[in-house]
Amino acid sequence: MSTIKKLCSALSLLLAAILASGSLSFAGEIDILVDKLVEKGVLTKSEAQEILTETKEEIKAQMAKGELDTVPSWVQNTKIKGDIRTRYQWDKRKGSGNQNERARTRFRIGVDSKVNEKANAHLQLATGSRSDLRSTNQTWGGNSNEAFGHWDIWIDQAYMDYTAFPWLTLIAGKMPIKSAIWQTGDMLFDTDINPEGGMAAVETALSDNVSLFANTGWMVMQDGSQNADVTMAYIQPGVAAKLGENAKLKLVAGYLQYNSLKGKDLDTSVSTKSSDTNSTDAAGGLKYDFNSWIANAELGISNPFVFLPSIPYFAVFGDYVNNTDPSSENDGFLAGFKFGEKKVKEFGQWEGKYMYREIGKDAVLDIFPDSDALSGKTDIKSHELAFTYGLGKNMTFGLDYYISQRLKDISSGDSKEHLVQADVVYKF
């Protein structure tokens, strides 16, 4: 064994011991030791760098595999993740002499822990408020009771998953909407919504290029105690196909079935925030059921333009919904495209996106759509332009611009709204 390899092994053991002792400065201690060896002429600078790189990579690999005996297995199998976002928001509605400016922060921290080869547990905490399920923002100075008041932290997600078979995954608890229902935008469900219930995801490959999948679940919206529970059941079968070397197509259809929803007043019966745009009966409850057909599609192409190598990815996408109960104002759709990086992670990477949506008055429940498009109301049409730029590794700057207005009911002063958001996001 070479001298460098021997030193790598020794330093690996030392680093493992430091990790086991709970020291937070293990990287610095290894660096100091190697620097001393360079000073004494035992190692050259290039050899020292090689040792540091190999030692740290070896430890990371062992921890990823759960093979580091000196560190508890639950530490090796648990990952902490999170993000913090600072936002400036400006909005103004036509006919109003006032414009609104706000500074806001969102903080989320989560833990993913591998229980065994088939089971995982997940927890996420976030800022926000109990009254709005579509936002985890905390407005600066938004505490009306005190200046510089404390911010609340809530359990945002708490769920478990179990891979029963390679083709079947089961999930239960308070889960992210993206795990439960596949959508290309946020016309159907705001991305901050985390439904509560159980679901199953099935996927099987028909060939190297084509696979079938389906999501199905049952979500509890309100525990009715002595009355019937308000629940939502759904199924979403779909197909994913590779079209040549660079293109992928995903097509999904589905059905949403609500139970004991008609006649309910969501402002009082369900602990959430309604936009008060759905049709209501004489008692103030929902006039219609919202059992709906949905469809979603996305076509993504890598390196789409030979003459524009700076655009590595391009995609077109769309969502559609039809509420089967009412005879009018019961459809909604979203269509858009995006280009640039598929996901912005590094300095200099960027992504641009455009979306247009129309949502009929009774197309979806008014507690679900994107809350930034005219406060999440239905009976709207909205243009959205978004741009994201990488400020550094795991750091981004984003601009989001909405132009939204009501389709028919403009008596409430919601004829048109301009909204601009500027975000800086750190991920860790």
Secondary structure, DSSP 8 states (H G I E B T S, - for coil): --HHHHHHHHHHHHHHHHHHHT-S-HHHHHHHHHHHHHHTTSS-HHHHHHHHHHHHHHHHHHHHHT--TTS-HHHHTEEEEEEEEEEEEEEEETT-S-EEEEEEEEEEEEEEEE-SSSEEEEEEEE---TT-TT---EETT--TTSTT-----EEEEEEEEEEEETTEEEEEEE--HHHHS--SSSSSS-TT---EEEEEEEEEESSSSEEEEEEEEEEEEE--TTS--EEEEEEEEEEEEEETTTEEEEEEEEEEEEES-TT--HHHHSSS---S-S-B-TTSSBSS---EEEEEEEEEEES--TT-TT--EEEEEEEEEEESSSSSS-EEEEEEEEEE-SS--STT-EEEEEEEEEE-TTTS-TTSS-TTSGGG-SSEEEEEEEEEEEEETTEEEEEEEEEEEESS--TTS-S-EEEEEEEEEEE-
